[in-house]
Amino acid sequence: MGSRGERLFSPQINEKSRLMSPRDKDATFNMLHQQAIYQQRKQQLKSYEAEKNAVRDANKNVSVNVNKESDT
């Protein structure tokens, strides 16, 4: 706002933008909250997969070592 209270910039919002971006506080909060939950779950799944793969790789190395020992 300018020194006399008038708006200096007023962007044009098309109908699709108006539908996609809610203007009331509760709808905006819920939308952002759901997005945060989604990202948190996605991160948890990535972490779980990485841990599962690390355990699998560690177990694979143990079984290779055991097989070498039993062959000798």
PyMOL Python script that loads the backbone (N, CA, C, O; Angstrom):
from pymol import cmd

cmd.read_pdbstr("""\
ATOM      1  N   MET A   1       0.825  -1.173   0.000  1.00  0.00           N
ATOM      2  CA  MET A   1       0.000   0.000   0.000  1.00  0.00           C
ATOM      3  C   MET A   1       0.876   1.245   0.000  1.00  0.00           C
ATOM      4  O   MET A   1       1.950   1.277   0.601  1.00  0.00           O
ATOM      5  N   GLY A   2       0.405   2.228  -0.663  1.00  0.00           N
ATOM      6  CA  GLY A   2       1.137   3.490  -0.737  1.00  0.00           C
ATOM      7  C   GLY A   2       0.944   4.316   0.522  1.00  0.00           C
ATOM      8  O   GLY A   2       0.268   3.895   1.460  1.00  0.00           O
ATOM      9  N   SER A   3       1.535   5.476   0.530  1.00  0.00           N
ATOM     10  CA  SER A   3       1.451   6.344   1.707  1.00  0.00           C
ATOM     11  C   SER A   3       0.025   6.856   1.943  1.00  0.00           C
ATOM     12  O   SER A   3      -0.321   7.241   3.060  1.00  0.00           O
ATOM     13  N   ARG A   4      -0.802   6.860   0.886  1.00  0.00           N
ATOM     14  CA  ARG A   4      -2.184   7.329   1.038  1.00  0.00           C
ATOM     15  C   ARG A   4      -3.178   6.176   1.144  1.00  0.00           C
ATOM     16  O   ARG A   4      -4.390   6.390   1.132  1.00  0.00           O
ATOM     17  N   GLY A   5      -2.650   4.931   1.250  1.00  0.00           N
ATOM     18  CA  GLY A   5      -3.532   3.785   1.463  1.00  0.00           C
ATOM     19  C   GLY A   5      -4.013   3.096   0.199  1.00  0.00           C
ATOM     20  O   GLY A   5      -4.748   2.112   0.283  1.00  0.00           O
ATOM     21  N   GLU A   6      -3.616   3.591  -0.982  1.00  0.00           N
ATOM     22  CA  GLU A   6      -4.066   2.933  -2.217  1.00  0.00           C
ATOM     23  C   GLU A   6      -3.150   1.730  -2.513  1.00  0.00           C
ATOM     24  O   GLU A   6      -1.984   1.707  -2.119  1.00  0.00           O
ATOM     25  N   ARG A   7      -3.698   0.755  -3.202  1.00  0.00           N
ATOM     26  CA  ARG A   7      -2.926  -0.426  -3.579  1.00  0.00           C
ATOM     27  C   ARG A   7      -1.984  -0.064  -4.708  1.00  0.00           C
ATOM     28  O   ARG A   7      -2.378   0.576  -5.683  1.00  0.00           O
ATOM     29  N   LEU A   8      -0.727  -0.483  -4.566  1.00  0.00           N
ATOM     30  CA  LEU A   8       0.252  -0.183  -5.602  1.00  0.00           C
ATOM     31  C   LEU A   8       0.252  -1.244  -6.695  1.00  0.00           C
ATOM     32  O   LEU A   8       0.564  -0.961  -7.852  1.00  0.00           O
ATOM     33  N   PHE A   9      -0.102  -2.466  -6.316  1.00  0.00           N
ATOM     34  CA  PHE A   9      -0.077  -3.567  -7.280  1.00  0.00           C
ATOM     35  C   PHE A   9      -1.292  -4.438  -7.058  1.00  0.00           C
ATOM     36  O   PHE A   9      -1.560  -4.861  -5.934  1.00  0.00           O
ATOM     37  N   SER A  10      -2.010  -4.701  -8.091  1.00  0.00           N
ATOM     38  CA  SER A  10      -3.193  -5.537  -7.982  1.00  0.00           C
ATOM     39  C   SER A  10      -3.134  -6.589  -9.098  1.00  0.00           C
ATOM     40  O   SER A  10      -3.543  -6.315 -10.226  1.00  0.00           O
ATOM     41  N   PRO A  11      -2.635  -7.779  -8.792  1.00  0.00           N
ATOM     42  CA  PRO A  11      -2.487  -8.799  -9.834  1.00  0.00           C
ATOM     43  C   PRO A  11      -3.843  -9.296 -10.344  1.00  0.00           C
ATOM     44  O   PRO A  11      -4.822  -9.369  -9.601  1.00  0.00           O
ATOM     45  N   GLN A  12      -3.865  -9.624 -11.593  1.00  0.00           N
ATOM     46  CA  GLN A  12      -5.069 -10.200 -12.183  1.00  0.00           C
ATOM     47  C   GLN A  12      -5.091 -11.695 -11.882  1.00  0.00           C
ATOM     48  O   GLN A  12      -4.122 -12.402 -12.160  1.00  0.00           O
ATOM     49  N   ILE A  13      -6.184 -12.171 -11.322  1.00  0.00           N
ATOM     50  CA  ILE A  13      -6.305 -13.589 -10.992  1.00  0.00           C
ATOM     51  C   ILE A  13      -7.347 -14.191 -11.923  1.00  0.00           C
ATOM     52  O   ILE A  13      -8.507 -13.777 -11.930  1.00  0.00           O
ATOM     53  N   ASN A  14      -6.916 -15.174 -12.707  1.00  0.00           N
ATOM     54  CA  ASN A  14      -7.881 -15.794 -13.607  1.00  0.00           C
ATOM     55  C   ASN A  14      -8.742 -16.797 -12.830  1.00  0.00           C
ATOM     56  O   ASN A  14      -8.475 -17.084 -11.663  1.00  0.00           O
ATOM     57  N   GLU A  15      -9.768 -17.319 -13.488  1.00  0.00           N
ATOM     58  CA  GLU A  15     -10.744 -18.179 -12.797  1.00  0.00           C
ATOM     59  C   GLU A  15     -10.107 -19.456 -12.273  1.00  0.00           C
ATOM     60  O   GLU A  15     -10.440 -19.905 -11.176  1.00  0.00           O
ATOM     61  N   LYS A  16      -9.190 -20.052 -13.044  1.00  0.00           N
ATOM     62  CA  LYS A  16      -8.532 -21.287 -12.600  1.00  0.00           C
ATOM     63  C   LYS A  16      -7.703 -21.029 -11.343  1.00  0.00           C
ATOM     64  O   LYS A  16      -7.721 -21.831 -10.409  1.00  0.00           O
ATOM     65  N   SER A  17      -6.986 -19.921 -11.319  1.00  0.00           N
ATOM     66  CA  SER A  17      -6.193 -19.571 -10.142  1.00  0.00           C
ATOM     67  C   SER A  17      -7.093 -19.341  -8.936  1.00  0.00           C
ATOM     68  O   SER A  17      -6.761 -19.739  -7.819  1.00  0.00           O
ATOM     69  N   ARG A  18      -8.216 -18.707  -9.162  1.00  0.00           N
ATOM     70  CA  ARG A  18      -9.154 -18.436  -8.067  1.00  0.00           C
ATOM     71  C   ARG A  18      -9.669 -19.752  -7.482  1.00  0.00           C
ATOM     72  O   ARG A  18      -9.822 -19.870  -6.266  1.00  0.00           O
ATOM     73  N   LEU A  19      -9.938 -20.740  -8.339  1.00  0.00           N
ATOM     74  CA  LEU A  19     -10.433 -22.029  -7.864  1.00  0.00           C
ATOM     75  C   LEU A  19      -9.336 -22.838  -7.160  1.00  0.00           C
ATOM     76  O   LEU A  19      -9.605 -23.558  -6.198  1.00  0.00           O
ATOM     77  N   MET A  20      -8.114 -22.710  -7.646  1.00  0.00           N
ATOM     78  CA  MET A  20      -7.016 -23.522  -7.119  1.00  0.00           C
ATOM     79  C   MET A  20      -6.448 -22.962  -5.815  1.00  0.00           C
ATOM     80  O   MET A  20      -5.897 -23.722  -5.019  1.00  0.00           O
ATOM     81  N   SER A  21      -6.564 -21.685  -5.580  1.00  0.00           N
ATOM     82  CA  SER A  21      -5.975 -21.116  -4.367  1.00  0.00           C
ATOM     83  C   SER A  21      -7.067 -20.510  -3.495  1.00  0.00           C
ATOM     84  O   SER A  21      -7.571 -19.423  -3.778  1.00  0.00           O
ATOM     85  N   PRO A  22      -7.423 -21.218  -2.442  1.00  0.00           N
ATOM     86  CA  PRO A  22      -8.489 -20.713  -1.572  1.00  0.00           C
ATOM     87  C   PRO A  22      -8.063 -19.427  -0.870  1.00  0.00           C
ATOM     88  O   PRO A  22      -6.884 -19.228  -0.577  1.00  0.00           O
ATOM     89  N   ARG A  23      -9.016 -18.580  -0.612  1.00  0.00           N
ATOM     90  CA  ARG A  23      -8.701 -17.283  -0.028  1.00  0.00           C
ATOM     91  C   ARG A  23      -8.997 -17.219   1.471  1.00  0.00           C
ATOM     92  O   ARG A  23      -8.510 -16.316   2.150  1.00  0.00           O
ATOM     93  N   ASP A  24      -9.792 -18.167   2.004  1.00  0.00           N
ATOM     94  CA  ASP A  24     -10.067 -18.068   3.429  1.00  0.00           C
ATOM     95  C   ASP A  24      -8.991 -18.814   4.226  1.00  0.00           C
ATOM     96  O   ASP A  24      -8.365 -19.749   3.727  1.00  0.00           O
ATOM     97  N   LYS A  25      -8.795 -18.386   5.451  1.00  0.00           N
ATOM     98  CA  LYS A  25      -7.685 -18.852   6.272  1.00  0.00           C
ATOM     99  C   LYS A  25      -7.775 -20.356   6.556  1.00  0.00           C
ATOM    100  O   LYS A  25      -6.763 -21.052   6.468  1.00  0.00           O
ATOM    101  N   ASP A  26      -8.958 -20.869   6.892  1.00  0.00           N
ATOM    102  CA  ASP A  26      -9.100 -22.287   7.231  1.00  0.00           C
ATOM    103  C   ASP A  26      -8.802 -23.190   6.043  1.00  0.00           C
ATOM    104  O   ASP A  26      -8.123 -24.206   6.192  1.00  0.00           O
ATOM    105  N   ALA A  27      -9.301 -22.833   4.874  1.00  0.00           N
ATOM    106  CA  ALA A  27      -9.056 -23.656   3.689  1.00  0.00           C
ATOM    107  C   ALA A  27      -7.573 -23.660   3.333  1.00  0.00           C
ATOM    108  O   ALA A  27      -7.022 -24.698   2.967  1.00  0.00           O
ATOM    109  N   THR A  28      -6.935 -22.511   3.440  1.00  0.00           N
ATOM    110  CA  THR A  28      -5.504 -22.424   3.148  1.00  0.00           C
ATOM    111  C   THR A  28      -4.716 -23.269   4.148  1.00  0.00           C
ATOM    112  O   THR A  28      -3.808 -24.003   3.760  1.00  0.00           O
ATOM    113  N   PHE A  29      -5.063 -23.165   5.443  1.00  0.00           N
ATOM    114  CA  PHE A  29      -4.382 -23.949   6.464  1.00  0.00           C
ATOM    115  C   PHE A  29      -4.541 -25.439   6.195  1.00  0.00           C
ATOM    116  O   PHE A  29      -3.568 -26.191   6.247  1.00  0.00           O
ATOM    117  N   ASN A  30      -5.775 -25.867   5.907  1.00  0.00           N
ATOM    118  CA  ASN A  30      -6.013 -27.298   5.666  1.00  0.00           C
ATOM    119  C   ASN A  30      -5.246 -27.794   4.446  1.00  0.00           C
ATOM    120  O   ASN A  30      -4.695 -28.895   4.460  1.00  0.00           O
ATOM    121  N   MET A  31      -5.209 -26.987   3.399  1.00  0.00           N
ATOM    122  CA  MET A  31      -4.485 -27.373   2.194  1.00  0.00           C
ATOM    123  C   MET A  31      -2.989 -27.525   2.491  1.00  0.00           C
ATOM    124  O   MET A  31      -2.375 -28.512   2.087  1.00  0.00           O
ATOM    125  N   LEU A  32      -2.405 -26.556   3.191  1.00  0.00           N
ATOM    126  CA  LEU A  32      -0.983 -26.628   3.516  1.00  0.00           C
ATOM    127  C   LEU A  32      -0.697 -27.759   4.500  1.00  0.00           C
ATOM    128  O   LEU A  32       0.340 -28.415   4.409  1.00  0.00           O
ATOM    129  N   HIS A  33      -1.607 -27.985   5.434  1.00  0.00           N
ATOM    130  CA  HIS A  33      -1.443 -29.061   6.418  1.00  0.00           C
ATOM    131  C   HIS A  33      -1.447 -30.427   5.726  1.00  0.00           C
ATOM    132  O   HIS A  33      -0.619 -31.285   6.035  1.00  0.00           O
ATOM    133  N   GLN A  34      -2.376 -30.626   4.795  1.00  0.00           N
ATOM    134  CA  GLN A  34      -2.432 -31.889   4.066  1.00  0.00           C
ATOM    135  C   GLN A  34      -1.157 -32.099   3.241  1.00  0.00           C
ATOM    136  O   GLN A  34      -0.650 -33.217   3.155  1.00  0.00           O
ATOM    137  N   GLN A  35      -0.649 -31.036   2.643  1.00  0.00           N
ATOM    138  CA  GLN A  35       0.584 -31.133   1.861  1.00  0.00           C
ATOM    139  C   GLN A  35       1.761 -31.497   2.760  1.00  0.00           C
ATOM    140  O   GLN A  35       2.615 -32.295   2.372  1.00  0.00           O
ATOM    141  N   ALA A  36       1.811 -30.917   3.954  1.00  0.00           N
ATOM    142  CA  ALA A  36       2.894 -31.233   4.891  1.00  0.00           C
ATOM    143  C   ALA A  36       2.814 -32.689   5.339  1.00  0.00           C
ATOM    144  O   ALA A  36       3.840 -33.358   5.455  1.00  0.00           O
ATOM    145  N   ILE A  37       1.607 -33.182   5.590  1.00  0.00           N
ATOM    146  CA  ILE A  37       1.433 -34.583   5.975  1.00  0.00           C
ATOM    147  C   ILE A  37       1.891 -35.496   4.842  1.00  0.00           C
ATOM    148  O   ILE A  37       2.575 -36.490   5.079  1.00  0.00           O
ATOM    149  N   TYR A  38       1.516 -35.160   3.620  1.00  0.00           N
ATOM    150  CA  TYR A  38       1.914 -35.961   2.459  1.00  0.00           C
ATOM    151  C   TYR A  38       3.437 -36.013   2.329  1.00  0.00           C
ATOM    152  O   TYR A  38       4.009 -37.081   2.110  1.00  0.00           O
ATOM    153  N   GLN A  39       4.092 -34.857   2.465  1.00  0.00           N
ATOM    154  CA  GLN A  39       5.548 -34.824   2.350  1.00  0.00           C
ATOM    155  C   GLN A  39       6.211 -35.592   3.478  1.00  0.00           C
ATOM    156  O   GLN A  39       7.230 -36.248   3.263  1.00  0.00           O
ATOM    157  N   GLN A  40       5.642 -35.520   4.689  1.00  0.00           N
ATOM    158  CA  GLN A  40       6.200 -36.250   5.825  1.00  0.00           C
ATOM    159  C   GLN A  40       6.085 -37.757   5.583  1.00  0.00           C
ATOM    160  O   GLN A  40       7.034 -38.497   5.841  1.00  0.00           O
ATOM    161  N   ARG A  41       4.946 -38.210   5.098  1.00  0.00           N
ATOM    162  CA  ARG A  41       4.771 -39.646   4.812  1.00  0.00           C
ATOM    163  C   ARG A  41       5.730 -40.098   3.724  1.00  0.00           C
ATOM    164  O   ARG A  41       6.313 -41.180   3.804  1.00  0.00           O
ATOM    165  N   LYS A  42       5.889 -39.259   2.702  1.00  0.00           N
ATOM    166  CA  LYS A  42       6.804 -39.598   1.613  1.00  0.00           C
ATOM    167  C   LYS A  42       8.230 -39.749   2.155  1.00  0.00           C
ATOM    168  O   LYS A  42       8.952 -40.668   1.767  1.00  0.00           O
ATOM    169  N   GLN A  43       8.628 -38.846   3.049  1.00  0.00           N
ATOM    170  CA  GLN A  43       9.964 -38.910   3.646  1.00  0.00           C
ATOM    171  C   GLN A  43      10.107 -40.151   4.521  1.00  0.00           C
ATOM    172  O   GLN A  43      11.161 -40.786   4.524  1.00  0.00           O
ATOM    173  N   GLN A  44       9.055 -40.502   5.263  1.00  0.00           N
ATOM    174  CA  GLN A  44       9.096 -41.704   6.097  1.00  0.00           C
ATOM    175  C   GLN A  44       9.232 -42.957   5.235  1.00  0.00           C
ATOM    176  O   GLN A  44       9.968 -43.878   5.589  1.00  0.00           O
ATOM    177  N   LEU A  45       8.529 -42.993   4.110  1.00  0.00           N
ATOM    178  CA  LEU A  45       8.639 -44.146   3.210  1.00  0.00           C
ATOM    179  C   LEU A  45      10.045 -44.260   2.633  1.00  0.00           C
ATOM    180  O   LEU A  45      10.592 -45.359   2.544  1.00  0.00           O
ATOM    181  N   LYS A  46      10.634 -43.132   2.240  1.00  0.00           N
ATOM    182  CA  LYS A  46      12.003 -43.154   1.720  1.00  0.00           C
ATOM    183  C   LYS A  46      12.976 -43.649   2.784  1.00  0.00           C
ATOM    184  O   LYS A  46      13.870 -44.444   2.495  1.00  0.00           O
ATOM    185  N   SER A  47      12.800 -43.178   4.012  1.00  0.00           N
ATOM    186  CA  SER A  47      13.668 -43.586   5.115  1.00  0.00           C
ATOM    187  C   SER A  47      13.518 -45.073   5.386  1.00  0.00           C
ATOM    188  O   SER A  47      14.509 -45.775   5.585  1.00  0.00           O
ATOM    189  N   TYR A  48      12.278 -45.556   5.394  1.00  0.00           N
ATOM    190  CA  TYR A  48      12.019 -46.978   5.621  1.00  0.00           C
ATOM    191  C   TYR A  48      12.645 -47.830   4.519  1.00  0.00           C
ATOM    192  O   TYR A  48      13.268 -48.853   4.805  1.00  0.00           O
ATOM    193  N   GLU A  49      12.484 -47.417   3.271  1.00  0.00           N
ATOM    194  CA  GLU A  49      13.063 -48.166   2.150  1.00  0.00           C
ATOM    195  C   GLU A  49      14.584 -48.200   2.249  1.00  0.00           C
ATOM    196  O   GLU A  49      15.195 -49.244   2.021  1.00  0.00           O
ATOM    197  N   ALA A  50      15.206 -47.062   2.588  1.00  0.00           N
ATOM    198  CA  ALA A  50      16.663 -47.002   2.705  1.00  0.00           C
ATOM    199  C   ALA A  50      17.141 -47.924   3.829  1.00  0.00           C
ATOM    200  O   ALA A  50      18.137 -48.632   3.681  1.00  0.00           O
ATOM    201  N   GLU A  51      16.420 -47.905   4.950  1.00  0.00           N
ATOM    202  CA  GLU A  51      16.797 -48.774   6.077  1.00  0.00           C
ATOM    203  C   GLU A  51      16.644 -50.247   5.703  1.00  0.00           C
ATOM    204  O   GLU A  51      17.496 -51.072   6.033  1.00  0.00           O
ATOM    205  N   LYS A  52      15.550 -50.566   5.013  1.00  0.00           N
ATOM    206  CA  LYS A  52      15.304 -51.952   4.598  1.00  0.00           C
ATOM    207  C   LYS A  52      16.394 -52.419   3.634  1.00  0.00           C
ATOM    208  O   LYS A  52      16.881 -53.545   3.736  1.00  0.00           O
ATOM    209  N   ASN A  53      16.769 -51.554   2.706  1.00  0.00           N
ATOM    210  CA  ASN A  53      17.827 -51.902   1.757  1.00  0.00           C
ATOM    211  C   ASN A  53      19.172 -52.064   2.455  1.00  0.00           C
ATOM    212  O   ASN A  53      19.948 -52.950   2.098  1.00  0.00           O
ATOM    213  N   ALA A  54      19.457 -51.227   3.439  1.00  0.00           N
ATOM    214  CA  ALA A  54      20.721 -51.329   4.181  1.00  0.00           C
ATOM    215  C   ALA A  54      20.773 -52.642   4.945  1.00  0.00           C
ATOM    216  O   ALA A  54      21.811 -53.304   4.959  1.00  0.00           O
ATOM    217  N   VAL A  55      19.669 -53.033   5.582  1.00  0.00           N
ATOM    218  CA  VAL A  55      19.615 -54.305   6.310  1.00  0.00           C
ATOM    219  C   VAL A  55      19.780 -55.469   5.335  1.00  0.00           C
ATOM    220  O   VAL A  55      20.496 -56.428   5.624  1.00  0.00           O
ATOM    221  N   ARG A  56      19.122 -55.386   4.190  1.00  0.00           N
ATOM    222  CA  ARG A  56      19.233 -56.452   3.195  1.00  0.00           C
ATOM    223  C   ARG A  56      20.669 -56.585   2.709  1.00  0.00           C
ATOM    224  O   ARG A  56      21.186 -57.696   2.590  1.00  0.00           O
ATOM    225  N   ASP A  57      21.316 -55.452   2.428  1.00  0.00           N
ATOM    226  CA  ASP A  57      22.702 -55.490   1.962  1.00  0.00           C
ATOM    227  C   ASP A  57      23.634 -56.037   3.034  1.00  0.00           C
ATOM    228  O   ASP A  57      24.553 -56.801   2.738  1.00  0.00           O
ATOM    229  N   ALA A  58      23.395 -55.642   4.281  1.00  0.00           N
ATOM    230  CA  ALA A  58      24.221 -56.148   5.376  1.00  0.00           C
ATOM    231  C   ALA A  58      24.041 -57.645   5.531  1.00  0.00           C
ATOM    232  O   ALA A  58      25.019 -58.365   5.730  1.00  0.00           O
ATOM    233  N   ASN A  59      22.819 -58.125   5.444  1.00  0.00           N
ATOM    234  CA  ASN A  59      22.556 -59.557   5.561  1.00  0.00           C
ATOM    235  C   ASN A  59      23.151 -60.318   4.382  1.00  0.00           C
ATOM    236  O   ASN A  59      23.612 -61.449   4.536  1.00  0.00           O
ATOM    237  N   LYS A  60      23.141 -59.697   3.207  1.00  0.00           N
ATOM    238  CA  LYS A  60      23.718 -60.342   2.031  1.00  0.00           C
ATOM    239  C   LYS A  60      25.220 -60.534   2.232  1.00  0.00           C
ATOM    240  O   LYS A  60      25.767 -61.586   1.900  1.00  0.00           O
ATOM    241  N   ASN A  61      25.887 -59.507   2.778  1.00  0.00           N
ATOM    242  CA  ASN A  61      27.318 -59.627   3.031  1.00  0.00           C
ATOM    243  C   ASN A  61      27.609 -60.697   4.071  1.00  0.00           C
ATOM    244  O   ASN A  61      28.595 -61.423   3.944  1.00  0.00           O
ATOM    245  N   VAL A  62      26.776 -60.811   5.092  1.00  0.00           N
ATOM    246  CA  VAL A  62      26.961 -61.843   6.115  1.00  0.00           C
ATOM    247  C   VAL A  62      26.812 -63.216   5.488  1.00  0.00           C
ATOM    248  O   VAL A  62      27.616 -64.107   5.762  1.00  0.00           O
ATOM    249  N   SER A  63      25.808 -63.405   4.658  1.00  0.00           N
ATOM    250  CA  SER A  63      25.599 -64.722   4.057  1.00  0.00           C
ATOM    251  C   SER A  63      26.737 -65.073   3.093  1.00  0.00           C
ATOM    252  O   SER A  63      27.123 -66.238   2.994  1.00  0.00           O
ATOM    253  N   VAL A  64      27.279 -64.071   2.380  1.00  0.00           N
ATOM    254  CA  VAL A  64      28.425 -64.331   1.504  1.00  0.00           C
ATOM    255  C   VAL A  64      29.618 -64.776   2.332  1.00  0.00           C
ATOM    256  O   VAL A  64      30.310 -65.721   1.956  1.00  0.00           O
ATOM    257  N   ASN A  65      29.871 -64.109   3.455  1.00  0.00           N
ATOM    258  CA  ASN A  65      30.982 -64.484   4.329  1.00  0.00           C
ATOM    259  C   ASN A  65      30.777 -65.868   4.926  1.00  0.00           C
ATOM    260  O   ASN A  65      31.730 -66.641   5.024  1.00  0.00           O
ATOM    261  N   VAL A  66      29.570 -66.191   5.321  1.00  0.00           N
ATOM    262  CA  VAL A  66      29.282 -67.514   5.886  1.00  0.00           C
ATOM    263  C   VAL A  66      29.496 -68.583   4.823  1.00  0.00           C
ATOM    264  O   VAL A  66      30.055 -69.641   5.112  1.00  0.00           O
ATOM    265  N   ASN A  67      29.059 -68.318   3.601  1.00  0.00           N
ATOM    266  CA  ASN A  67      29.247 -69.291   2.528  1.00  0.00           C
ATOM    267  C   ASN A  67      30.736 -69.492   2.239  1.00  0.00           C
ATOM    268  O   ASN A  67      31.167 -70.616   1.981  1.00  0.00           O
ATOM    269  N   LYS A  68      31.525 -68.414   2.280  1.00  0.00           N
ATOM    270  CA  LYS A  68      32.978 -68.549   2.063  1.00  0.00           C
ATOM    271  C   LYS A  68      33.591 -69.407   3.141  1.00  0.00           C
ATOM    272  O   LYS A  68      34.422 -70.271   2.860  1.00  0.00           O
ATOM    273  N   GLU A  69      33.181 -69.170   4.393  1.00  0.00           N
ATOM    274  CA  GLU A  69      33.705 -69.945   5.524  1.00  0.00           C
ATOM    275  C   GLU A  69      33.354 -71.412   5.377  1.00  0.00           C
ATOM    276  O   GLU A  69      34.193 -72.281   5.614  1.00  0.00           O
ATOM    277  N   SER A  70      32.119 -71.696   4.987  1.00  0.00           N
ATOM    278  CA  SER A  70      31.700 -73.096   4.891  1.00  0.00           C
ATOM    279  C   SER A  70      32.357 -73.797   3.712  1.00  0.00           C
ATOM    280  O   SER A  70      32.537 -75.014   3.741  1.00  0.00           O
ATOM    281  N   ASP A  71      32.723 -73.034   2.661  1.00  0.00           N
ATOM    282  CA  ASP A  71      33.390 -73.640   1.518  1.00  0.00           C
ATOM    283  C   ASP A  71      34.811 -74.042   1.878  1.00  0.00           C
ATOM    284  O   ASP A  71      35.328 -75.030   1.357  1.00  0.00           O
ATOM    285  N   THR A  72      35.439 -73.292   2.756  1.00  0.00           N
ATOM    286  CA  THR A  72      36.824 -73.638   3.136  1.00  0.00           C
ATOM    287  C   THR A  72      36.763 -74.645   4.222  1.00  0.00           C
ATOM    288  O   THR A  72      37.802 -75.091   4.708  1.00  0.00           O
TER     289      THR A  72
END
""", "prot")
cmd.dss("prot")
cmd.show_as("cartoon", "prot")
cmd.util.cbc("prot")
cmd.orient("prot")
